[in-house]
């Protein structure tokens, strides 16, 4: 089978001026298939909506959670039973996660030596 010539950048990045790549730290989204050490493709131009996985700015830091609208307001919900929902409150949904890229065992990405990488 011949290589197809797939352009990974074109396939994953629709709006380059608004797209960033961010490393994942922690395990709060493992139930959504996102693991510690993955690389996220995040689009800051997309509107955060109910059910989307977002990078949110909260209490001076960033967190990755599913944005859910509940009777008590907007909540950030983990995909791991050990992590309770967080109210978005005055926080900001900073960007929408579109893709998670994972390095397989034995593979490397330049500059990607995360502590505790599994």
Backbone as numpy.savetxt, mean C-alpha at the origin, in Angstrom:
# Nx Ny Nz CAx CAy CAz Cx Cy Cz
8.88 -20.03 -25.70 8.04 -18.85 -25.70 8.93 -17.60 -25.70
8.66 -16.69 -26.58 9.43 -15.45 -26.70 8.93 -14.43 -25.68
9.84 -13.62 -25.12 9.40 -12.54 -24.23 8.46 -11.59 -24.96
7.47 -11.10 -24.26 6.45 -10.26 -24.89 6.86 -8.80 -25.00
7.92 -8.39 -24.32 8.30 -6.99 -24.36 7.44 -6.13 -23.46
6.85 -6.72 -22.45 6.01 -6.00 -21.51 6.80 -4.88 -20.83
6.24 -3.71 -20.80 6.84 -2.57 -20.12 6.19 -2.48 -18.75
6.90 -2.92 -17.72 6.35 -2.96 -16.37 5.93 -1.58 -15.89
6.74 -0.56 -16.18 6.39 0.81 -15.77 5.07 1.24 -16.38
4.89 1.00 -17.66 3.64 1.38 -18.34 2.45 0.60 -17.81
2.68 -0.66 -17.43 1.59 -1.50 -16.93 1.14 -1.10 -15.53
2.07 -0.62 -14.70 1.75 -0.34 -13.30 1.56 1.13 -12.96
2.10 2.02 -13.78 2.06 3.45 -13.47 1.26 4.18 -14.55
0.07 4.62 -14.18 -0.79 5.30 -15.14 -0.58 6.81 -15.14
-0.21 7.36 -13.97 -0.01 8.81 -13.84 1.35 9.04 -13.16
2.44 9.03 -13.95 3.79 9.11 -13.37 4.02 10.30 -12.44
3.46 11.45 -12.76 3.69 12.64 -11.92 3.06 12.51 -10.54
2.14 11.56 -10.37 1.42 11.41 -9.11 1.67 10.06 -8.44
2.59 9.29 -8.98 2.81 7.93 -8.49 4.14 7.83 -7.75
4.09 7.14 -6.60 5.29 6.89 -5.81 5.37 5.41 -5.50
6.58 4.94 -5.23 6.81 3.58 -4.77 7.19 3.65 -3.30
6.51 2.87 -2.47 6.77 2.88 -1.03 6.97 1.46 -0.52
7.95 1.26 0.36 8.14 -0.06 0.97 7.10 -0.28 2.07
6.70 -1.52 2.25 5.76 -1.88 3.31 6.54 -2.32 4.54
6.18 -1.77 5.68 6.75 -2.16 6.97 5.62 -2.70 7.82
5.74 -3.90 8.32 4.74 -4.46 9.22 3.83 -5.46 8.53
2.90 -5.99 9.34 2.06 -7.09 8.86 0.56 -6.81 8.96
0.17 -5.55 9.09 -1.25 -5.26 9.31 -2.14 -5.53 8.10
-1.55 -5.72 6.91 -2.36 -5.94 5.71 -2.12 -7.31 5.07
-1.61 -8.27 5.84 -1.32 -9.59 5.28 -2.59 -10.27 4.75
-3.73 -10.02 5.36 -4.98 -10.61 4.90 -5.42 -10.09 3.53
-4.83 -8.98 3.10 -5.11 -8.43 1.77 -3.99 -8.79 0.79
-3.07 -9.65 1.23 -1.98 -10.09 0.35 -0.80 -9.14 0.31
-0.73 -8.19 1.24 0.36 -7.21 1.29 1.22 -7.55 2.50
2.51 -7.82 2.25 3.40 -8.28 3.32 4.56 -7.32 3.55
5.17 -7.46 4.73 6.37 -6.70 5.07 7.41 -6.92 3.98
7.99 -5.83 3.49 9.00 -5.92 2.45 8.47 -5.73 1.04
7.16 -5.81 0.86 6.61 -5.55 -0.47 6.85 -4.10 -0.87
6.78 -3.83 -2.14 6.90 -2.49 -2.66 5.55 -2.10 -3.23
4.99 -1.00 -2.74 3.66 -0.55 -3.18 3.77 0.49 -4.28
2.88 0.40 -5.25 2.69 1.45 -6.24 1.49 2.26 -5.75
1.73 3.52 -5.41 0.70 4.38 -4.80 0.44 5.58 -5.70
-0.83 5.81 -6.03 -1.22 6.95 -6.86 -1.86 8.01 -5.97
-1.22 9.17 -5.90 -1.71 10.25 -5.04 -2.81 11.06 -5.70
-3.09 10.85 -6.98 -4.11 11.65 -7.67 -5.50 11.01 -7.60
-5.57 9.76 -7.19 -6.86 9.08 -7.15 -7.65 9.46 -5.91
-8.96 9.49 -6.06 -9.83 9.81 -4.93 -9.94 8.58 -4.02
-9.60 8.75 -2.74 -9.78 7.63 -1.81 -11.28 7.37 -1.62
-11.68 6.13 -1.78 -13.09 5.78 -1.65 -13.24 4.59 -0.72
-14.45 4.37 -0.28 -14.80 3.23 0.56 -14.28 1.93 -0.05
-13.55 1.17 0.75 -13.06 -0.13 0.31 -11.68 -0.13 -0.32
-11.14 1.05 -0.65 -9.81 1.11 -1.27 -8.74 1.00 -0.20
-7.60 0.44 -0.56 -6.46 0.39 0.33 -5.68 1.68 0.13
-5.47 2.40 1.24 -4.87 3.72 1.16 -3.65 3.83 2.07
-2.78 4.74 1.71 -1.72 5.20 2.60 -2.30 6.46 3.24
-2.39 6.44 4.57 -2.99 7.57 5.28 -1.96 8.22 6.19
-2.04 9.54 6.28 -1.21 10.28 7.22 -2.04 10.43 8.48
-1.50 9.91 9.58 -2.26 9.86 10.83 -1.31 10.06 12.00
-1.61 11.05 12.82 -0.83 11.31 14.03 0.67 11.43 13.76
1.03 12.16 12.71 2.43 12.41 12.41 3.16 11.31 11.67
2.49 10.21 11.35 3.12 9.12 10.62 2.25 8.65 9.49
2.67 7.57 8.84 1.91 6.99 7.74 1.49 5.59 8.11
0.33 5.18 7.60 -0.15 3.82 7.81 -0.83 3.34 6.53
-0.81 2.04 6.33 -1.46 1.42 5.18 -2.66 0.63 5.69
-3.85 1.00 5.27 -5.08 0.33 5.73 -6.15 0.44 4.65
-7.25 -0.30 4.86 -8.42 -0.20 3.98 -9.32 0.90 4.52
-9.71 1.82 3.65 -10.58 2.94 4.04 -12.03 2.47 3.98
-12.72 2.59 5.10 -14.11 2.13 5.18 -14.98 3.23 5.79
-16.16 3.42 5.21 -17.11 4.38 5.79 -18.08 3.62 6.66
-18.05 3.92 7.94 -18.90 3.26 8.94 -19.83 4.29 9.56
-20.85 3.85 10.33 -21.76 4.82 10.96 -21.04 5.87 11.82
-19.91 5.49 12.41 -19.16 6.43 13.26 -18.21 7.32 12.45
-18.17 7.15 11.12 -17.32 7.98 10.26 -16.33 7.13 9.48
-15.33 7.79 8.91 -14.31 7.11 8.12 -13.35 6.38 9.04
-13.12 5.10 8.72 -12.23 4.26 9.53 -11.13 3.69 8.64
-9.99 3.42 9.27 -8.88 2.73 8.62 -8.83 1.34 9.22
-9.05 0.32 8.39 -9.15 -1.04 8.89 -8.02 -1.91 8.36
-7.37 -2.59 9.28 -6.29 -3.52 8.93 -6.89 -4.80 8.36
-6.05 -5.58 7.71 -6.44 -6.90 7.21 -5.70 -7.95 8.04
-5.75 -7.76 9.35 -5.08 -8.64 10.30 -5.88 -8.55 11.61
-6.26 -9.67 12.21 -7.13 -9.64 13.40 -6.50 -8.97 14.62
-5.18 -8.85 14.67 -4.52 -8.26 15.84 -4.57 -6.72 15.83
-4.97 -6.13 14.71 -4.94 -4.67 14.58 -6.36 -4.12 14.60
-6.72 -3.30 15.58 -8.07 -2.72 15.64 -8.24 -1.61 14.61
-9.49 -1.32 14.21 -9.74 -0.20 13.30 -9.31 1.12 13.94
-8.90 2.05 13.10 -8.51 3.38 13.56 -9.43 4.41 12.93
-9.94 5.37 13.71 -10.71 6.44 13.08 -9.78 7.34 12.27
-10.19 7.70 11.06 -9.37 8.60 10.25 -9.33 9.98 10.91
-10.46 10.38 11.49 -10.51 11.66 12.21 -9.96 12.80 11.39
-8.95 13.47 11.94 -8.32 14.60 11.25 -7.20 14.15 10.32
-7.03 12.83 10.18 -5.99 12.31 9.31 -6.30 12.58 7.85
-5.40 12.17 6.99 -5.52 12.43 5.57 -5.23 11.15 4.79
-6.14 10.80 3.88 -5.86 9.69 2.97 -4.91 10.24 1.92
-3.65 9.90 2.03 -2.54 10.50 1.28 -2.41 9.96 -0.14
-2.77 8.68 -0.34 -2.66 8.07 -1.66 -3.37 6.73 -1.68
-3.67 6.25 -2.87 -4.36 4.97 -3.06 -3.35 3.93 -3.55
-3.25 2.82 -2.82 -2.35 1.73 -3.22 -2.99 0.95 -4.36
-2.24 0.76 -5.43 -2.78 0.07 -6.60 -2.17 -1.30 -6.82
-0.88 -1.45 -6.50 -0.18 -2.71 -6.75 0.82 -2.96 -5.64
1.05 -4.23 -5.34 2.11 -4.64 -4.43 3.06 -5.53 -5.21
4.33 -5.19 -5.13 5.37 -5.95 -5.83 6.18 -6.69 -4.77
6.36 -7.97 -4.96 7.07 -8.80 -3.98 8.31 -9.41 -4.62
9.41 -9.36 -3.88 10.62 -10.03 -4.31 10.59 -11.46 -3.80
10.80 -12.41 -4.65 10.77 -13.82 -4.28 12.08 -14.22 -3.61
12.06 -15.32 -2.84 13.29 -15.78 -2.19 14.42 -15.93 -3.21
15.58 -15.39 -2.85 16.73 -15.43 -3.73 16.84 -14.24 -4.64
15.76 -13.48 -4.79 15.78 -12.28 -5.62 16.18 -11.07 -4.80
16.61 -10.03 -5.46 16.98 -8.79 -4.78 16.51 -7.61 -5.60
16.30 -6.52 -4.90 16.06 -5.23 -5.54 17.13 -4.29 -5.01
17.80 -3.52 -5.85 18.85 -2.62 -5.37 18.32 -1.69 -4.29
19.08 -1.56 -3.19 18.70 -0.65 -2.12 17.54 -1.11 -1.29
17.15 -2.38 -1.35 15.96 -2.85 -0.66 16.29 -3.89 0.40
17.15 -3.57 1.32 17.48 -4.49 2.42 16.71 -4.06 3.65
15.47 -4.47 3.76 14.63 -4.08 4.89 14.89 -4.98 6.08
15.06 -4.40 7.27 15.21 -5.23 8.46 13.98 -6.11 8.66
14.19 -7.33 9.08 13.07 -8.22 9.36 12.35 -8.70 8.12
12.94 -8.50 6.97 12.30 -8.93 5.72 12.08 -10.44 5.72
10.86 -10.83 5.38 10.51 -12.24 5.37 10.29 -12.71 3.97
